[in-house]
Amino acid sequence: MKFFLSLFGCLLLAGCASAPHTPRADIVMPRSILVLPPVNDSVEVDAPSIFLSTVSKPLAERGYYVFPVDVVARLMRDNGMHTAVQMHQVPLDLLKQHTGAEAVLYVNIRQWGQKYQVVSSQAVVKADMKLVLSSTGATIWRGTARASHDSASNHNNLAEALIGAVVTQISGTLYDQTYELSREAIERSLGTLQEGPLLQEAQYLKGNR
């Protein structure tokens, strides 16, 4: 209980007081989403933090209030939940009761990172997402965020491919493509998510000015 009271208080300080209120009866989709840290099935330790840094904006653009992901992750760790698996096991009713979140987004990262071969390199991100109503436990949306970039596709012959592979491996130590790929993959997958109440209300107000 101490954990959830702490979580609730800090989320309010982070801006939750201006966010969700009880939705109207005719609104099916949730107003607010709490994104839990992803379960990482890849070998890249930075994958969860990169994913979290790219997920809030596209969700907000679809019309949802997103609880601050860094605050949620930090407070859970501070209160004894050190792995994403443990965080995913927190009962939905407790999350709803102590944060007000109407829905929770669960993420499993399946593939992440850059792979180098003789004449090519490939950067890939893939994550499965599930949006669950905190009040009923019903899954209202599923999606897979997937994007990749293959350096070999930019070259017409073996010599160009060899040179390109060397350049990519050198620059790859300085520049990680997965951030852009994560953003691209999430935005694309959320295109199948129904627009949220906040966007619908904004469009309504704009049309009635």
Helices and strands as residue ranges (DSSP letters): H 2-13, G 16-18, E 32-35, E 39-40, H 47-61, E 65-66, H 69-78, H 84-88, H 92-99, E 103-116, E 121-133, E 139-150, G 151-154, H 158-172, H 178-189, G 190-192, H 197-207
